[in-house]
Amino acid sequence: MSLVAKKCGIQLKPPSIILIYEDQLKNNIRKRIMPVRNFSRFSDCSRAAEQLKNNPRHKAYLEGVSLEQLQKLHRLLRCHLEGQTLTQSLEQIKQEETLDLEEDLNKLDDKELAERKKIMDELFEKNRKKKDDPDFVYNVEVAFPQDEELEACEWDTETDEEF
């Protein structure tokens, strides 16, 4: 099958994933509604998204949709089942996907730390300059201003008590 996913979204009642796709053989655009069954506010979104993507009925249609996008759509459905509005749900998901620079990562459990590292990796890949990029410059040299007084940190100060 030569199916190309164009748009992917959700329907809140009944909870469903909606896919707008193009069938290149017939050259027409179609809409597919995939109901999300046995999903509650306590369900694991990543597992539900994986099951939907690997479902034999939907597998060919969801090849062009990333697992991360399906997980995000399932999180939206779960927030709706918890009683949040769509704007509250989107705000919560946006907050989960951004990093708090003041957050102490040493205090997180393994699952939350893995999520933060995944966000950092995605941000790194998005901002990374590759050799094929038009604005790629090899061997960049940056001169930092020495006029300003350097800020002291408590971890790099030496005391006689430590030795």
Backbone bond lengths (Angstrom), bond angles and torsions (degrees), N, CA, C in turn:
res aa  C-N    CA-C-N  psi(-1)  N-CA   C-N-CA  omega(-1)  CA-C   N-CA-C  phi
1 M - - - 1.451 - - 1.519 109.52 -
2 S 1.291 116.26 142.13 1.459 120.50 177.40 1.524 108.37 -112.84
3 L 1.320 115.03 77.17 1.457 122.01 -178.90 1.520 108.92 -105.40
4 V 1.329 116.17 133.00 1.458 121.62 179.95 1.520 107.99 -121.24
5 A 1.336 116.72 120.11 1.462 121.51 179.01 1.523 109.26 -71.90
6 K 1.322 116.23 131.76 1.462 121.72 179.34 1.531 110.84 -104.89
7 K 1.326 117.00 -50.60 1.466 122.22 -178.82 1.518 108.67 -140.06
8 C 1.312 115.18 151.32 1.455 120.79 177.92 1.524 107.61 -138.54
9 G 1.323 116.78 134.61 1.455 120.97 -178.00 1.505 111.18 -153.15
10 I 1.332 115.35 -170.22 1.460 120.27 -179.40 1.520 110.38 -126.52
11 Q 1.310 113.74 158.15 1.460 123.33 170.55 1.516 105.09 -122.72
12 L 1.330 116.66 127.95 1.459 119.98 -172.56 1.523 113.11 -79.37
13 K 1.328 117.30 -37.88 1.463 119.81 -179.52 1.507 108.79 -130.44
14 P 1.281 119.39 115.13 1.465 129.81 -12.81 1.525 109.82 -70.24
15 P 1.323 117.76 154.05 1.467 119.96 -178.05 1.527 111.26 -60.31
16 S 1.339 115.21 118.35 1.466 120.62 -176.20 1.516 109.72 -150.05
17 I 1.315 114.37 154.47 1.462 121.90 170.74 1.521 106.20 -101.01
18 I 1.328 116.34 130.28 1.454 121.06 -178.91 1.518 108.33 -111.79
19 L 1.323 115.76 131.99 1.459 121.65 -179.12 1.521 109.04 -123.43
20 I 1.315 116.10 125.59 1.460 122.29 171.65 1.531 105.57 -99.95
21 Y 1.316 116.69 121.79 1.461 120.60 -175.99 1.520 110.40 -136.94
22 E 1.325 114.11 162.71 1.461 120.63 178.69 1.520 108.88 -114.87
23 D 1.313 115.13 128.62 1.466 121.10 173.78 1.529 106.39 -92.36
24 Q 1.333 115.80 107.34 1.457 119.90 -173.68 1.528 112.98 -72.22
25 L 1.323 117.59 -23.47 1.466 119.09 177.21 1.524 111.47 -69.86
26 K 1.327 116.33 -43.19 1.460 120.86 -179.72 1.521 112.14 -93.31
27 N 1.351 115.92 -8.88 1.463 122.76 178.64 1.528 112.43 56.49
28 N 1.327 115.75 48.51 1.456 119.74 175.92 1.535 110.26 -138.25
29 I 1.312 114.75 159.06 1.466 121.20 -179.14 1.520 108.05 -103.77
30 R 1.336 115.75 133.12 1.468 121.45 -176.11 1.517 109.72 -128.40
31 K 1.310 115.13 165.34 1.464 122.32 177.83 1.519 108.32 -122.98
32 R 1.327 116.02 132.17 1.463 121.21 179.48 1.518 108.24 -122.07
33 I 1.323 116.44 127.54 1.469 122.48 177.52 1.522 107.66 -106.01
34 M 1.346 115.07 120.49 1.469 121.13 -178.60 1.530 107.87 -113.41
35 P 1.313 117.89 106.61 1.471 119.61 -178.71 1.524 111.55 -66.90
36 V 1.324 114.84 141.88 1.465 121.25 177.02 1.518 106.11 -99.21
37 R 1.315 115.95 106.26 1.463 121.27 -175.54 1.515 110.34 -99.74
38 N 1.327 115.08 155.50 1.467 123.09 177.50 1.530 111.38 52.33
39 F 1.312 116.37 43.78 1.458 121.72 -179.46 1.518 107.89 -118.68
40 S 1.322 115.70 125.37 1.463 120.45 179.70 1.518 109.39 -125.56
41 R 1.311 115.85 -179.11 1.467 119.43 179.97 1.522 112.29 -71.31
42 F 1.325 117.52 -8.72 1.460 121.66 178.36 1.529 112.41 -101.38
43 S 1.324 117.60 0.14 1.465 121.89 -175.29 1.524 111.49 -72.83
44 D 1.324 114.97 153.75 1.452 122.52 175.91 1.525 108.48 -84.72
45 C 1.319 116.22 116.56 1.464 120.80 -174.59 1.524 112.50 -67.61
46 S 1.312 117.39 -38.55 1.463 119.04 -178.66 1.520 110.94 -67.33
47 R 1.317 116.43 -38.48 1.465 120.12 178.71 1.533 111.27 -68.02
48 A 1.339 116.21 -41.86 1.463 119.89 179.47 1.525 110.97 -64.75
49 A 1.340 116.74 -39.31 1.465 120.29 178.96 1.528 110.79 -66.30
50 E 1.321 116.01 -39.70 1.465 120.21 178.85 1.530 111.07 -65.37
51 Q 1.324 116.45 -40.92 1.464 119.82 178.85 1.523 111.29 -64.49
52 L 1.331 116.46 -39.88 1.458 119.78 179.60 1.531 110.63 -66.81
53 K 1.322 116.66 -42.23 1.468 120.30 -178.73 1.528 111.49 -67.07
54 N 1.336 117.70 -32.02 1.463 121.34 -179.22 1.524 113.31 -92.58
55 N 1.319 118.22 -1.23 1.453 122.18 177.97 1.532 109.19 -63.74
56 P 1.334 118.17 127.69 1.476 120.23 -177.41 1.529 113.84 -58.91
57 R 1.335 117.05 -28.96 1.462 119.65 -179.36 1.527 112.24 -72.03
58 H 1.337 116.73 -28.84 1.467 120.13 -173.74 1.524 113.60 -113.21
59 K 1.316 117.37 -5.54 1.465 121.91 -171.93 1.530 112.61 -57.24
60 A 1.313 117.61 -45.95 1.460 120.96 -177.84 1.532 111.56 -65.68
61 Y 1.319 116.96 -32.52 1.460 121.12 -178.07 1.528 111.95 -77.87
62 L 1.336 116.81 -30.98 1.461 120.83 -174.37 1.528 113.90 -96.85
63 E 1.322 117.77 11.87 1.469 119.91 178.75 1.516 111.92 -61.59
64 G 1.312 117.71 -36.58 1.462 121.70 -177.83 1.517 114.17 -86.16
65 V 1.323 117.63 1.00 1.469 121.69 -179.21 1.525 107.67 -105.77
66 S 1.330 115.81 129.92 1.461 119.46 -178.37 1.525 110.69 -74.31
67 L 1.312 114.89 153.63 1.457 121.13 178.42 1.523 110.48 -64.37
68 E 1.326 117.64 -34.61 1.471 121.57 179.13 1.526 110.89 -63.29
69 Q 1.336 117.22 -39.32 1.455 120.09 178.99 1.535 110.43 -67.12
70 L 1.313 117.04 -40.40 1.468 119.84 177.58 1.535 111.20 -64.98
71 Q 1.336 116.40 -37.86 1.468 119.75 177.36 1.517 110.49 -63.86
72 K 1.335 117.26 -41.19 1.457 121.07 179.47 1.534 110.71 -64.16
73 L 1.322 116.86 -40.63 1.468 120.24 178.59 1.526 110.67 -65.58
74 H 1.328 116.92 -38.21 1.464 119.67 177.39 1.529 111.20 -67.86
75 R 1.339 117.36 -34.51 1.467 119.69 176.10 1.525 110.66 -65.24
76 L 1.341 116.57 -37.83 1.466 119.85 175.58 1.528 111.20 -61.39
77 L 1.331 116.08 -43.14 1.466 119.85 177.94 1.528 111.23 -63.32
78 R 1.330 116.51 -41.51 1.464 120.03 -179.43 1.528 110.75 -65.28
79 C 1.334 117.53 -41.26 1.466 120.42 177.79 1.522 110.74 -62.93
80 H 1.340 116.48 -37.41 1.465 119.52 177.05 1.527 110.97 -65.10
81 L 1.320 117.02 -39.81 1.467 120.40 178.20 1.531 111.48 -67.28
82 E 1.340 117.09 -24.68 1.462 120.76 176.71 1.522 111.70 -79.75
83 G 1.328 117.84 -7.33 1.454 121.50 175.87 1.516 114.45 102.42
84 Q 1.316 118.35 7.18 1.457 120.82 179.68 1.520 110.50 -83.07
85 T 1.331 115.23 153.87 1.457 119.50 174.81 1.530 108.26 -78.57
86 L 1.321 116.27 170.65 1.456 120.75 -178.72 1.526 111.21 -64.70
87 T 1.329 117.59 -40.96 1.467 120.03 179.84 1.531 111.07 -67.09
88 Q 1.324 117.44 -38.20 1.471 120.27 176.76 1.524 110.11 -65.16
89 S 1.316 116.41 -40.94 1.465 120.76 179.85 1.520 111.35 -63.64
90 L 1.330 116.28 -44.84 1.464 120.15 179.45 1.525 111.16 -64.17
91 E 1.321 116.70 -38.79 1.466 121.04 178.48 1.528 110.70 -65.45
92 Q 1.328 116.94 -41.38 1.464 120.71 179.42 1.535 110.57 -64.82
93 I 1.315 117.60 -42.87 1.463 121.09 179.91 1.521 110.36 -66.55
94 K 1.325 116.97 -39.71 1.462 120.21 177.57 1.526 110.43 -63.08
95 Q 1.328 116.42 -39.40 1.466 120.88 179.33 1.530 110.71 -67.34
96 E 1.332 117.72 -36.82 1.464 121.29 178.30 1.520 111.86 -67.73
97 E 1.334 116.95 -29.79 1.458 121.04 -176.24 1.520 113.75 -89.69
98 T 1.330 118.06 -4.47 1.457 120.38 177.40 1.520 109.20 -104.79
99 L 1.311 115.09 153.95 1.457 120.77 -178.52 1.519 110.47 -97.02
100 D 1.316 115.48 137.97 1.453 121.55 172.34 1.521 106.50 -93.48
101 L 1.324 116.88 115.61 1.459 120.45 -175.33 1.523 112.80 -69.37
102 E 1.321 117.35 -19.66 1.468 121.14 -179.34 1.528 112.03 -92.44
103 E 1.322 117.72 -3.18 1.460 121.57 -177.29 1.529 110.56 -72.64
104 D 1.323 116.22 136.14 1.459 121.64 178.07 1.529 108.43 -86.12
105 L 1.329 116.51 107.99 1.460 121.13 -176.95 1.517 112.48 -72.60
106 N 1.327 117.83 -16.09 1.465 121.12 178.27 1.521 112.01 -69.85
107 K 1.318 117.43 -21.16 1.464 121.43 -176.90 1.528 113.18 -91.98
108 L 1.326 117.65 -0.60 1.461 120.99 -178.17 1.522 110.58 -87.36
109 D 1.339 115.30 152.96 1.462 118.27 173.78 1.532 108.91 -80.38
110 D 1.323 116.32 175.23 1.468 120.95 -171.91 1.526 112.74 -62.56
111 K 1.326 117.55 -39.07 1.463 120.50 -177.58 1.530 110.98 -67.37
112 E 1.340 116.31 -46.09 1.466 119.88 179.93 1.521 111.01 -66.40
113 L 1.335 116.80 -37.57 1.458 120.52 178.36 1.529 110.77 -64.51
114 A 1.323 117.02 -40.01 1.460 120.77 177.77 1.533 110.93 -63.77
115 E 1.330 117.10 -37.39 1.461 120.83 177.40 1.519 110.74 -65.06
116 R 1.341 117.08 -44.19 1.469 120.63 179.41 1.534 110.54 -64.00
117 K 1.335 116.82 -40.22 1.464 120.03 178.93 1.524 110.95 -65.51
118 K 1.320 116.82 -36.51 1.456 120.67 177.92 1.526 110.31 -64.16
119 I 1.338 116.46 -41.90 1.464 120.61 177.75 1.525 109.99 -63.22
120 M 1.335 116.76 -41.51 1.462 120.61 178.67 1.526 111.34 -63.48
121 D 1.325 117.16 -41.72 1.467 120.90 179.12 1.526 111.34 -63.69
122 E 1.333 116.56 -42.34 1.464 120.17 178.85 1.522 110.85 -64.27
123 L 1.333 116.67 -41.58 1.458 120.83 178.95 1.527 110.73 -65.59
124 F 1.334 116.55 -39.40 1.464 120.69 177.67 1.523 110.86 -62.55
125 E 1.328 117.12 -47.09 1.467 120.80 -179.06 1.527 111.60 -64.39
126 K 1.329 115.88 -33.99 1.459 119.80 179.64 1.533 110.90 -68.45
127 N 1.325 117.30 -38.04 1.463 121.59 -175.66 1.524 113.64 -93.58
128 R 1.309 117.59 -6.19 1.460 121.22 -175.50 1.526 111.41 -69.34
129 K 1.314 115.53 137.53 1.461 121.21 176.38 1.522 108.09 -92.54
130 K 1.310 116.36 127.47 1.460 121.98 179.70 1.521 109.53 -108.14
131 K 1.304 116.58 163.11 1.464 120.96 -178.29 1.519 112.22 -60.80
132 D 1.323 116.62 -28.51 1.463 120.77 -177.45 1.528 113.37 -82.71
133 D 1.329 117.85 -10.73 1.464 121.10 -179.23 1.528 110.35 -68.70
134 P 1.342 116.97 143.48 1.475 118.98 -178.32 1.533 113.26 -67.09
135 D 1.326 118.30 -28.26 1.465 120.71 -179.53 1.528 112.99 -98.83
136 F 1.343 116.69 20.35 1.461 121.14 178.91 1.526 109.70 -72.65
137 V 1.339 115.70 131.97 1.458 121.65 177.17 1.518 107.12 -127.65
138 Y 1.340 115.67 127.26 1.456 120.66 178.93 1.520 108.91 -84.40
139 N 1.326 117.89 139.91 1.453 124.59 175.33 1.526 112.10 58.46
140 V 1.301 116.84 65.89 1.455 122.89 178.08 1.516 108.95 -80.76
141 E 1.329 115.25 129.71 1.464 120.77 176.17 1.515 108.51 -113.93
142 V 1.326 115.36 130.19 1.456 121.15 -178.84 1.513 108.26 -121.71
143 A 1.331 116.44 129.66 1.462 121.24 176.98 1.521 108.09 -98.68
144 F 1.309 116.18 118.74 1.452 121.07 179.39 1.513 109.56 -88.49
145 P 1.329 118.12 139.71 1.468 120.40 -177.96 1.535 110.98 -67.03
146 Q 1.320 115.69 135.12 1.458 121.14 179.47 1.525 111.75 -102.42
147 D 1.344 116.52 -2.36 1.463 119.78 -177.43 1.524 111.94 -69.47
148 E 1.304 116.38 -35.95 1.454 119.91 -176.90 1.521 110.67 -74.57
149 E 1.313 114.72 151.13 1.458 119.93 178.55 1.531 108.51 -74.46
150 L 1.300 116.86 132.41 1.455 121.16 -178.30 1.523 110.39 -71.02
151 E 1.287 114.87 141.18 1.463 121.17 -179.01 1.527 109.31 -83.68
152 A 1.309 116.35 128.57 1.465 120.99 -178.84 1.521 109.81 -86.60
153 C 1.319 115.30 141.50 1.457 121.03 177.47 1.518 108.16 -114.25
154 E 1.302 115.52 151.56 1.462 118.20 -177.49 1.516 112.98 -73.55
155 W 1.316 119.26 -21.02 1.459 120.37 -178.78 1.521 112.78 -79.39
156 D 1.365 117.56 -18.78 1.456 118.15 -178.41 1.536 113.63 -106.05
157 T 1.302 116.84 10.58 1.457 118.95 176.45 1.512 109.24 -90.25
158 E 1.295 114.97 137.33 1.456 120.23 -178.93 1.535 109.49 -97.51
159 T 1.284 115.57 136.74 1.458 120.34 174.33 1.518 108.54 -127.40
160 D 1.310 114.51 154.69 1.469 119.13 179.62 1.516 111.90 -71.07
161 E 1.327 116.91 -22.43 1.467 120.70 -178.04 1.511 112.14 -68.41
162 E 1.324 117.64 -28.71 1.450 120.68 -176.17 1.514 113.27 -75.55
163 F 1.334 117.06 -22.02 1.461 119.63 -176.66 1.453 110.26 -97.80
